[in-house]
Amino acid sequence: MIEHLIILLLGLSLAIAWGISEWFRRKERQIKVNRYLNYQQKKRHTKLDTVIAYLTPKKPS
C-alpha cells in the first residue's frame, strides 16, 4: 500500500515537473517567434522608408 503511494507521488511529481518544463519551453519558443516577427517588421519598415525617401522629390537647397 505504501509502495503504491510512493510510486503515485513519484509519478505525480514527474508529471508536474514535465508540465512546468514544457510550459517554459513553449514560452521560450513564443519569445523567439515574437523576436523574429519584430525583426522582420522592422526590416520591412526600413525598406519601405528607403523606398519612400527615394521616391519623394528632393527640395532644392
C-alpha positions, 0 to 999 in steps of 0.5 A, spaced: 500 500 500 505 504 501 509 502 495 503 504 491 503 511 494 510 512 493 510 510 486 503 515 485 507 521 488 513 519 484 509 519 478 505 525 480 511 529 481 514 527 474 508 529 471 508 536 474 515 537 473 514 535 465 508 540 465 512 546 468 518 544 463 514 544 457 510 550 459 517 554 459 519 551 453 513 553 449 514 560 452 521 560 450 519 558 443 513 564 443 519 569 445 523 567 439 517 567 434 515 574 437 523 576 436 523 574 429 516 577 427 519 584 430 525 583 426 522 582 420 517 588 421 522 592 422 526 590 416 520 591 412 519 598 415 526 600 413 525 598 406 519 601 405 522 608 408 528 607 403 523 606 398 519 612 400 525 617 401 527 615 394 521 616 391 519 623 394 522 629 390 528 632 393 527 640 395 532 644 392 537 647 397 
